[in-house]
Amino acid sequence: MMMFTYSLLASVFFCTGLSVKSIYPCDKHMFLSNVHICSSLFNKSMETSGHHERCTWPAVKRIYNQLKLCVDLWAKKSLCLSRGSLVDDFFQEVHREYFASCGQVQDPPLPTMILLIAPGIIATLFLPLLCIKLTTWNIEMPNTLGL
Ligand SMILES: *[C@@H]1O[C@H](CO)[C@@H](O)[C@H](O)[C@H]1NC(C)=O
């Protein structure tokens, strides 16, 4: 009888737990207002970082991770974690605002390019010659040794 009561209680809690989740799937207001607090701290720290001029990426990694922890925490608490788009939208906005100068991969200057490419070209041109030299050297070796 005791067992039965326990399992009944457990299933009641389980069901109400589920229904709480489905009645309030994601408290968007709770999420946004708390994320606003997370980001105001982050924004304040970023103001002095000079992100308009240059990419600040590895330097601000620590405060960025704090922002991420804060946002993830509130996504969980407001049951919005499954609504990935909310979190994604937020970080896209942050990246657009603060890491705009990070994404562009620029070609290195011409002398560097030549230095990078030249060994490949030289190897391609001279490898056949080297092969011919090596193979003929093997054939000629007995002659040079006088055998
Ligand atoms: C912080 O900056 C982000 C990106 O521009 C913006 O979406 C957010 O509203 C800002 N937060 C505050 C509190 O100003």
The ligand as an SDF file (V2000), in Angstrom:
LIG
                    3D

 14 14  0  0  0  0  0  0  0  0999 V2000
   24.2640   45.1230  -25.6030 C   0  0  0  0  0  0  0  0  0  0  0  0
   24.6270   45.0410  -26.9560 O   0  0  0  0  0  0  0  0  0  0  0  0
   23.8440   44.1530  -27.7520 C   0  0  0  0  0  0  0  0  0  0  0  0
   24.4320   44.1120  -29.1310 C   0  0  0  0  0  0  0  0  0  0  0  0
   24.3680   45.3440  -29.7390 O   0  0  0  0  0  0  0  0  0  0  0  0
   22.3820   44.6320  -27.7400 C   0  0  0  0  0  0  0  0  0  0  0  0
   21.6000   43.7270  -28.4770 O   0  0  0  0  0  0  0  0  0  0  0  0
   21.8990   44.7030  -26.3110 C   0  0  0  0  0  0  0  0  0  0  0  0
   20.6040   45.2200  -26.2980 O   0  0  0  0  0  0  0  0  0  0  0  0
   22.8290   45.5590  -25.4770 C   0  0  0  0  0  0  0  0  0  0  0  0
   22.3930   45.4860  -24.1090 N   0  0  0  0  0  0  0  0  0  0  0  0
   22.2310   46.5730  -23.3610 C   0  0  0  0  0  0  0  0  0  0  0  0
   21.7680   46.3210  -21.9860 C   0  0  0  0  0  0  0  0  0  0  0  0
   22.4390   47.6930  -23.7620 O   0  0  0  0  0  0  0  0  0  0  0  0
  1  2  1  0
  1 10  1  0
  2  3  1  0
  3  4  1  0
  3  6  1  0
  4  5  1  0
  6  7  1  0
  6  8  1  0
  8  9  1  0
  8 10  1  0
 10 11  1  0
 11 12  1  0
 12 13  1  0
 12 14  2  0
M  END
$$$$
